[in-house]
Amino acid sequence: MSNLFLDSEHAELYRKYRPGYPKEVFEIIDRKLTDITAKLPDDLREKYKRNERGRWNKALDVGCGTGQATLMLVDFVQETVGIDTSQSQIQQATIEYGRNDPSRVTFLCIDALKISESFKEDSVDLILVCQAIHWFDRPKFFEECLKVLRPGGVLALVGYGVPVFDDGLIENINMEYVDISLKGSPIRSTIDDKYAIVIGELRSVFPTVERNDTVVQKLETTVDDYVGFLSTWSNYRSYKRTNPPYPDVLEAFSEKIKQLAPGDTLLKRKIDYFIVIGAK
């Protein structure tokens, strides 16, 4: 994992400005886990079936950040564990957990490449990674997942593209900023191709791999909140840290976009999601 997420200021921005994930994402993953479990031999299907409340036994949200996705799993899973290497992110996730007060959720600061040291073999129904797999040593992580996932368990990789605005002028400014802040970033290519490279890597390890690109989230955001969201981008923070003499690209973006729309203006945007699921 990158060390770009370790400071407390970044963690607070993450908690405040990162968008929540659509429930449809988790429903798609849940249906896939249901279908795969139904095809297991009778003894394994009985062993790993949902509990009396209709929930799976255990899920891990790896690279959980401040817990936006972790907290979405409580409707589907009895015990959910959010995992991140950043203590600051885990602290913010715990704050959010206390605010929402769902049951059955814990957060741990551990290495994604060592999850088999903390969880038993064949003990996990679902491992979730949202907008984070591009940071991992993927071959090692996939091997760790195979150790702790139960037969028929799934690894779900969720990502989303750069938000697209309905307003053409706003969108042009948005893409100017994206091109500057993500210039030359291998992370951008991984996301722009919707994890095509990751799928190839996953297929070398998992016997079954599928993808789903059907989820589109349409929402409204103020200019100020969108600028706040952009401030959470690790590439922006890295650019700012390594180019201190240069003008702040986000401040320039904010000034330019506010010439068209005040900070409290509501703007319509959409986010395209992509889901890659590997089944053990």
DAGI-V283785 format. One record per helix or strand. SS is the DSSP state (helix for helix, strand for strand). FROM is the first residue (numbers start at 0). TO is the last residue. If there is no record, write none. Layout:
# DAGI-V283785
ss->SS from->FROM to->TO
ss->SS from->FROM to->TO
This chain:
# DAGI-V283785
ss->helix from->7 to->16
ss->helix from->22 to->37
ss->helix from->41 to->46
ss->strand from->55 to->61
ss->helix from->69 to->74
ss->strand from->76 to->83
ss->helix from->86 to->99
ss->strand from->104 to->108
ss->helix from->111 to->116
ss->strand from->123 to->129
ss->helix from->132 to->134
ss->helix from->137 to->147
ss->strand from->148 to->159
ss->strand from->163 to->164
ss->helix from->167 to->180
ss->helix from->185 to->191
ss->helix from->195 to->202
ss->strand from->207 to->211
ss->strand from->215 to->221
ss->helix from->222 to->229
ss->helix from->233 to->241
ss->helix from->248 to->257
ss->strand from->265 to->278
